[in-house]
Amino acid sequence: MAAAAGSTSLLPVGATGHTIALSVNPFVTPCLGSELWPAAQRLISFLVDTHAADYFVQKRVLEIGAGLGAVGLALGRLGAMVTITDQLPLLPLLQHNVSLNFPDCDRVHARELNWAHPLPVWARDADFSLIVASDIVYDGMFFADLLRTLNILSHTDTDIFFAIPHRDEAQPFFEEAAGQFDMELVKEHPATTKEDTPSIGIYRLSKKCDRWTSHRKGGKVYLRL
């Protein structure tokens, strides 16, 4: 269930004993990205339950379409070096939540990342070993841009995990992604009437070898086959 706008709450980081503070929508008009959705909580629990505690320490993590930044903040609490991203209107909310949880720490940053735009300066030489996203597959007009961005920022050995609610709107994403990534359903959470959510699948994505390469021209990054 979505949290109420304008509130701050504590979210447990799986069964680790850690928590993160999330301020919900103090800066932006209510929108999909400014609320806490079940897929983020399911992804946090999955990552914590299936990886040793030291797996995240100093790991370079990117969260895309982060909204509140819950997943990235949780992994930052476990020692990862995290870049949490979303579009410009949500950036003040992300920055606020980073400052709530890591006021004196430079391991966790909030950055703008618009999939439809050229890669920003901060990302051009980035090397992420883990990319995570939750509930970002709901509007087909963005799927091609999302996959293009994911291709630029990942390697064949990058760990990629998406939490995807099983809505009809998500099906075209699987079809578009099939030529570029292998996708494995690693856990499925059943639909719940209490939270009024469909079933949520946790998917591991693996980039297919050498199908896409990137090149730089005039300070911009492009993809080519």
C-alpha positions as protocol buffer text, in pm:
chain_id: "A"
residue {
  index: 1
  type: MET
  ca { x: 0 y: 0 z: 0 }
}
residue {
  index: 2
  type: ALA
  ca { x: 128 y: 347 z: -78 }
}
residue {
  index: 3
  type: ALA
  ca { x: 239 y: 555 z: 218 }
}
residue {
  index: 4
  type: ALA
  ca { x: 62 y: 882 z: 294 }
}
residue {
  index: 5
  type: ALA
  ca { x: 197 y: 1197 z: 136 }
}
residue {
  index: 6
  type: GLY
  ca { x: 402 y: 1431 z: 351 }
}
residue {
  index: 7
  type: SER
  ca { x: 498 y: 1171 z: 614 }
}
residue {
  index: 8
  type: THR
  ca { x: 829 y: 1022 z: 724 }
}
residue {
  index: 9
  type: SER
  ca { x: 848 y: 658 z: 825 }
}
residue {
  index: 10
  type: LEU
  ca { x: 1103 y: 390 z: 905 }
}
residue {
  index: 11
  type: LEU
  ca { x: 1135 y: 91 z: 673 }
}
residue {
  index: 12
  type: PRO
  ca { x: 1317 y: -222 z: 790 }
}
residue {
  index: 13
  type: VAL
  ca { x: 1597 y: -348 z: 567 }
}
residue {
  index: 14
  type: GLY
  ca { x: 1485 y: -708 z: 551 }
}
residue {
  index: 15
  type: ALA
  ca { x: 1580 y: -901 z: 862 }
}
residue {
  index: 16
  type: THR
  ca { x: 1915 y: -726 z: 908 }
}
residue {
  index: 17
  type: GLY
  ca { x: 1807 y: -508 z: 1199 }
}
residue {
  index: 18
  type: HIS
  ca { x: 1881 y: -195 z: 997 }
}
residue {
  index: 19
  type: THR
  ca { x: 1620 y: 62 z: 900 }
}
residue {
  index: 20
  type: ILE
  ca { x: 1596 y: 350 z: 657 }
}
residue {
  index: 21
  type: ALA
  ca { x: 1396 y: 670 z: 694 }
}
residue {
  index: 22
  type: LEU
  ca { x: 1172 y: 765 z: 402 }
}
residue {
  index: 23
  type: SER
  ca { x: 1014 y: 1104 z: 364 }
}
residue {
  index: 24
  type: VAL
  ca { x: 720 y: 1067 z: 128 }
}
residue {
  index: 25
  type: ASN
  ca { x: 639 y: 1348 z: -112 }
}
residue {
  index: 26
  type: PRO
  ca { x: 726 y: 1664 z: 86 }
}
residue {
  index: 27
  type: PHE
  ca { x: 842 y: 1849 z: -225 }
}
residue {
  index: 28
  type: VAL
  ca { x: 653 y: 1729 z: -531 }
}
residue {
  index: 29
  type: THR
  ca { x: 296 y: 1695 z: -650 }
}
residue {
  index: 30
  type: PRO
  ca { x: 174 y: 1338 z: -582 }
}
residue {
  index: 31
  type: CYS
  ca { x: 283 y: 1105 z: -859 }
}
residue {
  index: 32
  type: LEU
  ca { x: 380 y: 743 z: -909 }
}
residue {
  index: 33
  type: GLY
  ca { x: 743 y: 806 z: -815 }
}
residue {
  index: 34
  type: SER
  ca { x: 673 y: 987 z: -489 }
}
residue {
  index: 35
  type: GLU
  ca { x: 516 y: 699 z: -298 }
}
residue {
  index: 36
  type: LEU
  ca { x: 643 y: 373 z: -148 }
}
residue {
  index: 37
  type: TRP
  ca { x: 515 y: 77 z: -348 }
}
residue {
  index: 38
  type: PRO
  ca { x: 521 y: -292 z: -251 }
}
residue {
  index: 39
  type: ALA
  ca { x: 763 y: -389 z: -530 }
}
residue {
  index: 40
  type: ALA
  ca { x: 1044 y: -191 z: -364 }
}
residue {
  index: 41
  type: GLN
  ca { x: 988 y: -370 z: -34 }
}
residue {
  index: 42
  type: ARG
  ca { x: 980 y: -708 z: -206 }
}
residue {
  index: 43
  type: LEU
  ca { x: 1307 y: -635 z: -387 }
}
residue {
  index: 44
  type: ILE
  ca { x: 1481 y: -524 z: -69 }
}
residue {
  index: 45
  type: SER
  ca { x: 1375 y: -842 z: 109 }
}
residue {
  index: 46
  type: PHE
  ca { x: 1485 y: -1060 z: -182 }
}
residue {
  index: 47
  type: LEU
  ca { x: 1831 y: -902 z: -208 }
}
residue {
  index: 48
  type: VAL
  ca { x: 1890 y: -924 z: 165 }
}
residue {
  index: 49
  type: ASP
  ca { x: 1764 y: -1283 z: 190 }
}
residue {
  index: 50
  type: THR
  ca { x: 1966 y: -1417 z: -104 }
}
residue {
  index: 51
  type: HIS
  ca { x: 2304 y: -1250 z: -55 }
}
residue {
  index: 52
  type: ALA
  ca { x: 2563 y: -1267 z: 221 }
}
residue {
  index: 53
  type: ALA
  ca { x: 2592 y: -952 z: 433 }
}
residue {
  index: 54
  type: ASP
  ca { x: 2935 y: -864 z: 295 }
}
residue {
  index: 55
  type: TYR
  ca { x: 2815 y: -891 z: -68 }
}
residue {
  index: 56
  type: PHE
  ca { x: 2703 y: -528 z: -65 }
}
residue {
  index: 57
  type: VAL
  ca { x: 3004 y: -374 z: 109 }
}
residue {
  index: 58
  type: GLN
  ca { x: 3174 y: -127 z: -129 }
}
residue {
  index: 59
  type: LYS
  ca { x: 2966 y: -263 z: -419 }
}
residue {
  index: 60
  type: ARG
  ca { x: 2891 y: 0 z: -684 }
}
residue {
  index: 61
  type: VAL
  ca { x: 2513 y: 8 z: -715 }
}
residue {
  index: 62
  type: LEU
  ca { x: 2279 y: 201 z: -945 }
}
residue {
  index: 63
  type: GLU
  ca { x: 1908 y: 234 z: -877 }
}
residue {
  index: 64
  type: ILE
  ca { x: 1708 y: 356 z: -1177 }
}
residue {
  index: 65
  type: GLY
  ca { x: 1357 y: 503 z: -1162 }
}
residue {
  index: 66
  type: ALA
  ca { x: 1412 y: 517 z: -788 }
}
residue {
  index: 67
  type: GLY
  ca { x: 1117 y: 731 z: -674 }
}
residue {
  index: 68
  type: LEU
  ca { x: 1179 y: 755 z: -298 }
}
residue {
  index: 69
  type: GLY
  ca { x: 1508 y: 567 z: -335 }
}
residue {
  index: 70
  type: ALA
  ca { x: 1410 y: 290 z: -93 }
}
residue {
  index: 71
  type: VAL
  ca { x: 1606 y: 8 z: -256 }
}
residue {
  index: 72
  type: GLY
  ca { x: 1923 y: 211 z: -304 }
}
residue {
  index: 73
  type: LEU
  ca { x: 1906 y: 354 z: 48 }
}
residue {
  index: 74
  type: ALA
  ca { x: 1863 y: 5 z: 191 }
}
residue {
  index: 75
  type: LEU
  ca { x: 2171 y: -122 z: 6 }
}
residue {
  index: 76
  type: GLY
  ca { x: 2363 y: 187 z: 114 }
}
residue {
  index: 77
  type: ARG
  ca { x: 2277 y: 98 z: 474 }
}
residue {
  index: 78
  type: LEU
  ca { x: 2444 y: -238 z: 410 }
}
residue {
  index: 79
  type: GLY
  ca { x: 2767 y: -73 z: 292 }
}
residue {
  index: 80
  type: ALA
  ca { x: 2720 y: -30 z: -81 }
}
residue {
  index: 81
  type: MET
  ca { x: 2830 y: 276 z: -280 }
}
residue {
  index: 82
  type: VAL
  ca { x: 2500 y: 379 z: -436 }
}
residue {
  index: 83
  type: THR
  ca { x: 2383 y: 619 z: -704 }
}
residue {
  index: 84
  type: ILE
  ca { x: 2006 y: 666 z: -678 }
}
residue {
  index: 85
  type: THR
  ca { x: 1843 y: 816 z: -987 }
}
residue {
  index: 86
  type: ASP
  ca { x: 1519 y: 948 z: -1126 }
}
residue {
  index: 87
  type: GLN
  ca { x: 1391 y: 1235 z: -1338 }
}
residue {
  index: 88
  type: LEU
  ca { x: 1449 y: 1598 z: -1240 }
}
residue {
  index: 89
  type: PRO
  ca { x: 1112 y: 1664 z: -1068 }
}
residue {
  index: 90
  type: LEU
  ca { x: 1184 y: 1387 z: -817 }
}
residue {
  index: 91
  type: LEU
  ca { x: 1544 y: 1485 z: -749 }
}
residue {
  index: 92
  type: PRO
  ca { x: 1469 y: 1708 z: -443 }
}
residue {
  index: 93
  type: LEU
  ca { x: 1279 y: 1419 z: -283 }
}
residue {
  index: 94
  type: LEU
  ca { x: 1567 y: 1179 z: -351 }
}
residue {
  index: 95
  type: GLN
  ca { x: 1825 y: 1423 z: -216 }
}
residue {
  index: 96
  type: HIS
  ca { x: 1615 y: 1478 z: 95 }
}
residue {
  index: 97
  type: ASN
  ca { x: 1591 y: 1105 z: 165 }
}
residue {
  index: 98
  type: VAL
  ca { x: 1964 y: 1061 z: 110 }
}
residue {
  index: 99
  type: SER
  ca { x: 2036 y: 1340 z: 360 }
}
residue {
  index: 100
  type: LEU
  ca { x: 1795 y: 1185 z: 612 }
}
residue {
  index: 101
  type: ASN
  ca { x: 1984 y: 857 z: 607 }
}
residue {
  index: 102
  type: PHE
  ca { x: 2342 y: 954 z: 518 }
}
residue {
  index: 103
  type: PRO
  ca { x: 2399 y: 1312 z: 638 }
}
residue {
  index: 104
  type: ASP
  ca { x: 2775 y: 1270 z: 677 }
}
residue {
  index: 105
  type: CYS
  ca { x: 2846 y: 1001 z: 420 }
}
residue {
  index: 106
  type: ASP
  ca { x: 2960 y: 1033 z: 61 }
}
residue {
  index: 107
  type: ARG
  ca { x: 2885 y: 673 z: -39 }
}
residue {
  index: 108
  type: VAL
  ca { x: 2526 y: 746 z: -143 }
}
residue {
  index: 109
  type: HIS
  ca { x: 2427 y: 1009 z: -401 }
}
residue {
  index: 110
  type: ALA
  ca { x: 2108 y: 1119 z: -575 }
}
residue {
  index: 111
  type: ARG
  ca { x: 2141 y: 1205 z: -945 }
}
residue {
  index: 112
  type: GLU
  ca { x: 1915 y: 1295 z: -1233 }
}
residue {
  index: 113
  type: LEU
  ca { x: 1883 y: 1026 z: -1499 }
}
residue {
  index: 114
  type: ASN
  ca { x: 1630 y: 1069 z: -1777 }
}
residue {
  index: 115
  type: TRP
  ca { x: 1630 y: 763 z: -2003 }
}
residue {
  index: 116
  type: ALA
  ca { x: 1523 y: 969 z: -2305 }
}
residue {
  index: 117
  type: HIS
  ca { x: 1820 y: 1206 z: -2277 }
}
residue {
  index: 118
  type: PRO
  ca { x: 2189 y: 1156 z: -2358 }
}
residue {
  index: 119
  type: LEU
  ca { x: 2385 y: 1003 z: -2074 }
}
residue {
  index: 120
  type: PRO
  ca { x: 2477 y: 1272 z: -1816 }
}
residue {
  index: 121
  type: VAL
  ca { x: 2838 y: 1356 z: -1736 }
}
residue {
  index: 122
  type: TRP
  ca { x: 2842 y: 1173 z: -1402 }
}
residue {
  index: 123
  type: ALA
  ca { x: 2745 y: 843 z: -1571 }
}
residue {
  index: 124
  type: ARG
  ca { x: 2981 y: 844 z: -1869 }
}
residue {
  index: 125
  type: ASP
  ca { x: 3266 y: 668 z: -1691 }
}
residue {
  index: 126
  type: ALA
  ca { x: 3057 y: 491 z: -1427 }
}
residue {
  index: 127
  type: ASP
  ca { x: 3110 y: 121 z: -1371 }
}
residue {
  index: 128
  type: PHE
  ca { x: 2824 y: -38 z: -1178 }
}
residue {
  index: 129
  type: SER
  ca { x: 2836 y: -398 z: -1063 }
}
residue {
  index: 130
  type: LEU
  ca { x: 2472 y: -408 z: -952 }
}
residue {
  index: 131
  type: ILE
  ca { x: 2170 y: -233 z: -1107 }
}
residue {
  index: 132
  type: VAL
  ca { x: 1829 y: -246 z: -937 }
}
residue {
  index: 133
  type: ALA
  ca { x: 1482 y: -116 z: -1016 }
}
residue {
  index: 134
  type: SER
  ca { x: 1132 y: -168 z: -881 }
}
residue {
  index: 135
  type: ASP
  ca { x: 793 y: -104 z: -1042 }
}
residue {
  index: 136
  type: ILE
  ca { x: 925 y: 96 z: -1338 }
}
residue {
  index: 137
  type: VAL
  ca { x: 770 y: -118 z: -1612 }
}
residue {
  index: 138
  type: TYR
  ca { x: 425 y: 32 z: -1655 }
}
residue {
  index: 139
  type: ASP
  ca { x: 434 y: 265 z: -1957 }
}
residue {
  index: 140
  type: GLY
  ca { x: 532 y: 121 z: -2294 }
}
residue {
  index: 141
  type: MET
  ca { x: 631 y: 457 z: -2441 }
}
residue {
  index: 142
  type: PHE
  ca { x: 943 y: 450 z: -2220 }
}
residue {
  index: 143
  type: PHE
  ca { x: 1052 y: 88 z: -2270 }
}
residue {
  index: 144
  type: ALA
  ca { x: 1289 y: 149 z: -2562 }
}
residue {
  index: 145
  type: ASP
  ca { x: 1461 y: 436 z: -2377 }
}
residue {
  index: 146
  type: LEU
  ca { x: 1484 y: 228 z: -2059 }
}
residue {
  index: 147
  type: LEU
  ca { x: 1645 y: -64 z: -2241 }
}
residue {
  index: 148
  type: ARG
  ca { x: 1885 y: 164 z: -2427 }
}
residue {
  index: 149
  type: THR
  ca { x: 1995 y: 324 z: -2099 }
}
residue {
  index: 150
  type: LEU
  ca { x: 2030 y: -15 z: -1933 }
}
residue {
  index: 151
  type: ASN
  ca { x: 2246 y: -137 z: -2220 }
}
residue {
  index: 152
  type: ILE
  ca { x: 2481 y: 160 z: -2191 }
}
residue {
  index: 153
  type: LEU
  ca { x: 2523 y: 131 z: -1815 }
}
residue {
  index: 154
  type: SER
  ca { x: 2563 y: -247 z: -1788 }
}
residue {
  index: 155
  type: HIS
  ca { x: 2812 y: -515 z: -1889 }
}
residue {
  index: 156
  type: THR
  ca { x: 2766 y: -885 z: -1946 }
}
residue {
  index: 157
  type: ASP
  ca { x: 2880 y: -945 z: -1586 }
}
residue {
  index: 158
  type: THR
  ca { x: 2658 y: -678 z: -1426 }
}
residue {
  index: 159
  type: ASP
  ca { x: 2404 y: -813 z: -1177 }
}
residue {
  index: 160
  type: ILE
  ca { x: 2063 y: -665 z: -1267 }
}
residue {
  index: 161
  type: PHE
  ca { x: 1747 y: -721 z: -1062 }
}
residue {
  index: 162
  type: PHE
  ca { x: 1402 y: -580 z: -1143 }
}
residue {
  index: 163
  type: ALA
  ca { x: 1089 y: -615 z: -930 }
}
residue {
  index: 164
  type: ILE
  ca { x: 801 y: -613 z: -1179 }
}
residue {
  index: 165
  type: PRO
  ca { x: 432 y: -624 z: -1085 }
}
residue {
  index: 166
  type: HIS
  ca { x: 254 y: -854 z: -1329 }
}
residue {
  index: 167
  type: ARG
  ca { x: 21 y: -609 z: -1500 }
}
residue {
  index: 168
  type: ASP
  ca { x: -93 y: -628 z: -1862 }
}
residue {
  index: 169
  type: GLU
  ca { x: 105 y: -309 z: -1931 }
}
residue {
  index: 170
  type: ALA
  ca { x: 431 y: -488 z: -1846 }
}
residue {
  index: 171
  type: GLN
  ca { x: 403 y: -761 z: -2110 }
}
residue {
  index: 172
  type: PRO
  ca { x: 549 y: -556 z: -2398 }
}
residue {
  index: 173
  type: PHE
  ca { x: 858 y: -492 z: -2189 }
}
residue {
  index: 174
  type: PHE
  ca { x: 936 y: -863 z: -2172 }
}
residue {
  index: 175
  type: GLU
  ca { x: 896 y: -886 z: -2549 }
}
residue {
  index: 176
  type: GLU
  ca { x: 1121 y: -586 z: -2618 }
}
residue {
  index: 177
  type: ALA
  ca { x: 1383 y: -696 z: -2365 }
}
residue {
  index: 178
  type: ALA
  ca { x: 1407 y: -1052 z: -2498 }
}
residue {
  index: 179
  type: GLY
  ca { x: 1643 y: -964 z: -2780 }
}
residue {
  index: 180
  type: GLN
  ca { x: 1882 y: -777 z: -2553 }
}
residue {
  index: 181
  type: PHE
  ca { x: 1868 y: -948 z: -2212 }
}
residue {
  index: 182
  type: ASP
  ca { x: 1808 y: -1294 z: -2077 }
}
residue {
  index: 183
  type: MET
  ca { x: 1541 y: -1268 z: -1807 }
}
residue {
  index: 184
  type: GLU
  ca { x: 1493 y: -1522 z: -1529 }
}
residue {
  index: 185
  type: LEU
  ca { x: 1210 y: -1516 z: -1279 }
}
residue {
  index: 186
  type: VAL
  ca { x: 1390 y: -1587 z: -951 }
}
residue {
  index: 187
  type: LYS
  ca { x: 1103 y: -1525 z: -709 }
}
residue {
  index: 188
  type: GLU
  ca { x: 733 y: -1453 z: -732 }
}
residue {
  index: 189
  type: HIS
  ca { x: 516 y: -1293 z: -467 }
}
residue {
  index: 190
  type: PRO
  ca { x: 145 y: -1369 z: -501 }
}
residue {
  index: 191
  type: ALA
  ca { x: -115 y: -1100 z: -549 }
}
residue {
  index: 192
  type: THR
  ca { x: -261 y: -956 z: -229 }
}
residue {
  index: 193
  type: THR
  ca { x: -606 y: -813 z: -175 }
}
residue {
  index: 194
  type: LYS
  ca { x: -493 y: -624 z: 137 }
}
residue {
  index: 195
  type: GLU
  ca { x: -243 y: -416 z: -60 }
}
residue {
  index: 196
  type: ASP
  ca { x: -451 y: -432 z: -380 }
}
residue {
  index: 197
  type: THR
  ca { x: -145 y: -533 z: -580 }
}
residue {
  index: 198
  type: PRO
  ca { x: -91 y: -791 z: -855 }
}
residue {
  index: 199
  type: SER
  ca { x: 168 y: -1063 z: -815 }
}
residue {
  index: 200
  type: ILE
  ca { x: 524 y: -927 z: -819 }
}
residue {
  index: 201
  type: GLY
  ca { x: 809 y: -1106 z: -993 }
}
residue {
  index: 202
  type: ILE
  ca { x: 1174 y: -1058 z: -906 }
}
residue {
  index: 203
  type: TYR
  ca { x: 1369 y: -1093 z: -1230 }
}
residue {
  index: 204
  type: ARG
  ca { x: 1740 y: -1134 z: -1289 }
}
residue {
  index: 205
  type: LEU
  ca { x: 1846 y: -975 z: -1617 }
}
residue {
  index: 206
  type: SER
  ca { x: 2164 y: -1080 z: -1795 }
}
residue {
  index: 207
  type: LYS
  ca { x: 2295 y: -874 z: -2082 }
}
residue {
  index: 208
  type: LYS
  ca { x: 2348 y: -1074 z: -2399 }
}
residue {
  index: 209
  type: CYS
  ca { x: 2710 y: -1081 z: -2509 }
}
residue {
  index: 210
  type: ASP
  ca { x: 2838 y: -803 z: -2732 }
}
residue {
  index: 211
  type: ARG
  ca { x: 2508 y: -723 z: -2899 }
}
residue {
  index: 212
  type: TRP
  ca { x: 2536 y: -358 z: -2804 }
}
residue {
  index: 213
  type: THR
  ca { x: 2845 y: -143 z: -2777 }
}
residue {
  index: 214
  type: SER
  ca { x: 2872 y: 222 z: -2685 }
}
residue {
  index: 215
  type: HIS
  ca { x: 3072 y: 503 z: -2835 }
}
residue {
  index: 216
  type: ARG
  ca { x: 3121 y: 866 z: -2742 }
}
residue {
  index: 217
  type: LYS
  ca { x: 3099 y: 1167 z: -2967 }
}
residue {
  index: 218
  type: GLY
  ca { x: 3093 y: 1531 z: -2864 }
}
residue {
  index: 219
  type: GLY
  ca { x: 3057 y: 1442 z: -2499 }
}
residue {
  index: 220
  type: LYS
  ca { x: 2750 y: 1226 z: -2561 }
}
residue {
  index: 221
  type: VAL
  ca { x: 2717 y: 848 z: -2541 }
}
residue {
  index: 222
  type: TYR
  ca { x: 2539 y: 661 z: -2820 }
}
residue {
  index: 223
  type: LEU
  ca { x: 2457 y: 296 z: -2881 }
}
residue {
  index: 224
  type: ARG
  ca { x: 2526 y: 101 z: -3196 }
}
residue {
  index: 225
  type: LEU
  ca { x: 2506 y: -260 z: -3304 }
}
